[in-house]
Amino acid sequence: MKYRQLTTEQFKSLHEEFAQFLATQGIDANEWKKIKEEKAALAENELNVFSDIVWNNVLNKTEYLEHFSKNTINLFNCKAEKISRIVIKVEKEVDLLTQNGYTWLLENYNSKEVDIFEGSKKYTSERNVEIFDLIEKGSAISKGELYSFFKKIIS
């Protein structure tokens, strides 16, 4: 398995897609029920393969990630060959995880209490694996609006 198995909730939301996946392998609902009951290892393998397919599709489309903590925001632009990062660090007693803290930052990004850094690096392993690792560590997929906002500021 390349990533991790989808959660029960994720499988439920992808019920139709999973049924289609099984159908492409000639497995109908009755056969699937039988496999789950009699061949647990095979059922687990099917779940793992489907999970990897879903994750790969999601990660292939991922362009931006955001990771918020109390005093820092990490913004990532996930390109084909490299990943670019903008780090915003706030030295003031403000909690960026709250609406008030986030609003303060957007209104005071040019304050001397705000440091903004930028960098890029080539992927050290496969692109999707590195992006998945960032997601597992708490990053969220985004549309890149905040990244673009801060990129304009530092350019």
Backbone torsions as a table, in degrees:
resi	resn	phi	psi	omega
1	MET	NA	132.0	-175.4
2	LYS	-83.7	-38.5	-176.3
3	TYR	-115.5	-113.4	173.0
4	ARG	-146.7	158.3	-179.8
5	GLN	-67.8	142.0	176.3
6	LEU	-61.4	153.5	177.0
7	THR	-73.7	165.3	176.6
8	THR	-57.1	-42.2	179.2
9	GLU	-61.9	-42.6	179.1
10	GLN	-65.6	-41.7	176.7
11	PHE	-60.7	-41.7	179.7
12	LYS	-61.6	-41.2	-179.1
13	SER	-71.7	-19.3	179.3
14	LEU	-109.1	26.0	-175.7
15	HIS	-53.8	-47.5	-178.5
16	GLU	-65.2	-42.1	179.3
17	GLU	-64.3	-38.3	178.7
18	PHE	-66.3	-40.4	177.7
19	ALA	-61.6	-41.2	177.5
20	GLN	-65.5	-40.1	177.3
21	PHE	-59.0	-47.4	178.6
22	LEU	-64.0	-39.0	-179.1
23	ALA	-62.4	-35.6	178.7
24	THR	-65.0	-17.8	178.4
25	GLN	-103.4	10.0	178.2
26	GLY	74.5	25.1	-179.0
27	ILE	-110.4	116.1	176.3
28	ASP	-95.0	-178.2	-175.3
29	ALA	-59.7	-43.1	179.8
30	ASN	-65.7	-42.7	179.1
31	GLU	-63.6	-40.3	179.5
32	TRP	-62.6	-43.0	178.6
33	LYS	-60.7	-42.9	179.3
34	LYS	-64.4	-42.7	178.8
35	ILE	-61.7	-44.4	-179.9
36	LYS	-60.9	-38.2	-177.5
37	GLU	-77.9	-38.0	-170.9
38	GLU	-107.2	-22.0	-175.9
39	LYS	-134.6	70.1	-174.5
40	ALA	-58.1	-38.7	-178.8
41	ALA	-65.3	-40.4	177.9
42	LEU	-66.3	-42.2	177.8
43	ALA	-60.7	-44.6	179.2
44	GLU	-60.9	-41.1	179.0
45	ASN	-62.9	-42.9	178.4
46	GLU	-62.0	-41.6	177.5
47	LEU	-62.4	-41.3	-180.0
48	ASN	-66.4	-44.0	179.5
49	VAL	-62.5	-46.1	178.7
50	PHE	-61.4	-42.6	179.3
51	SER	-59.3	-45.3	179.1
52	ASP	-62.3	-39.5	178.3
53	ILE	-62.3	-46.5	-179.7
54	VAL	-62.5	-49.9	-179.7
55	TRP	-59.0	-44.0	179.8
56	ASN	-59.6	-43.5	178.5
57	ASN	-61.9	-43.8	179.3
58	VAL	-64.9	-47.4	-176.2
59	LEU	-68.0	-34.1	176.9
60	ASN	-60.9	-31.5	-178.2
61	LYS	-89.7	-10.6	-175.5
62	THR	-73.9	122.9	177.2
63	GLU	-111.1	-32.5	-175.2
64	TYR	-134.0	144.9	174.3
65	LEU	-131.9	153.2	175.1
66	GLU	-133.8	139.7	175.4
67	HIS	-133.6	117.2	-178.4
68	PHE	-104.7	139.3	166.3
69	SER	-133.8	-178.3	-173.7
70	LYS	-57.0	-43.2	-174.2
71	ASN	-115.6	-3.2	-172.4
72	THR	-138.3	144.8	171.0
73	ILE	-124.7	129.3	173.4
74	ASN	-109.4	125.0	-179.9
75	LEU	-117.5	129.7	-175.8
76	PHE	-120.7	138.4	170.9
77	ASN	-114.3	109.8	-173.2
78	CYS	-93.5	93.4	-179.8
79	LYS	-87.6	-179.7	-176.6
80	ALA	-66.9	-44.1	-173.7
81	GLU	-105.2	-20.8	-177.5
82	LYS	-146.6	164.9	176.6
83	ILE	-119.1	130.4	178.2
84	SER	-105.4	147.2	-174.0
85	ARG	-136.8	136.9	170.6
86	ILE	-118.0	127.9	178.6
87	VAL	-113.3	127.6	176.2
88	ILE	-114.5	118.3	-178.3
89	LYS	-119.0	129.1	-178.4
90	VAL	-107.1	126.4	-179.2
91	GLU	-91.8	-4.3	-179.2
92	LYS	-90.0	157.0	175.8
93	GLU	-74.7	84.4	179.0
94	VAL	-140.6	143.4	-179.0
95	ASP	-106.1	106.5	-178.1
96	LEU	-68.0	-10.8	178.1
97	LEU	-80.9	-8.7	178.1
98	THR	-103.7	159.3	178.3
99	GLN	-62.8	-40.1	179.0
100	ASN	-61.9	-43.9	179.9
101	GLY	-65.3	-43.1	179.6
102	TYR	-63.6	-44.4	178.5
103	THR	-63.1	-41.9	177.9
104	TRP	-56.7	-45.3	-179.0
105	LEU	-61.4	-46.3	-178.4
106	LEU	-64.2	-27.7	179.1
107	GLU	-89.1	-18.3	-173.6
108	ASN	-128.9	26.4	-176.2
109	TYR	-60.6	-22.8	179.3
110	ASN	-93.5	7.5	177.8
111	SER	-68.9	153.4	177.4
112	LYS	-72.6	-6.1	175.8
113	GLU	-87.3	0.4	179.6
114	VAL	-119.1	123.4	175.7
115	ASP	-108.9	135.1	179.0
116	ILE	-124.8	127.2	-179.8
117	PHE	-122.6	153.4	178.3
118	GLU	-138.1	145.3	176.4
119	GLY	-163.2	168.1	177.8
120	SER	-142.4	155.3	174.1
121	LYS	-152.0	151.4	173.3
122	LYS	-75.0	151.6	177.9
123	TYR	-64.6	137.7	178.3
124	THR	-90.4	-17.2	173.3
125	SER	-134.8	-162.4	-179.5
126	GLU	-63.2	137.7	-177.1
127	ARG	-49.7	-54.5	-174.9
128	ASN	-64.4	-32.8	178.7
129	VAL	-66.3	-41.6	179.0
130	GLU	-67.3	-40.0	178.1
131	ILE	-65.4	-43.5	178.2
132	PHE	-58.8	-41.4	179.0
133	ASP	-61.0	-41.5	177.6
134	LEU	-63.9	-38.6	177.5
135	ILE	-65.7	-43.9	179.2
136	GLU	-63.6	-25.7	179.0
137	LYS	-89.2	6.0	173.3
138	GLY	114.5	-2.1	177.2
139	SER	-73.7	151.6	178.4
140	ALA	-119.3	142.5	176.0
141	ILE	-68.5	137.4	-179.9
142	SER	-135.7	176.4	178.1
143	LYS	-89.1	-8.1	175.7
144	GLY	90.6	9.4	-178.0
145	GLU	-63.5	-43.8	-179.8
146	LEU	-68.2	-39.6	176.2
147	TYR	-58.2	-48.9	-178.7
148	SER	-62.5	-39.9	178.9
149	PHE	-58.7	-50.4	-177.9
150	PHE	-74.9	-28.6	176.4
151	LYS	-63.2	-40.9	177.9
152	LYS	-64.5	-38.0	-178.5
153	ILE	-65.2	-41.0	-174.9
154	ILE	-89.1	-7.6	179.5
155	SER	-84.9	NA	NA
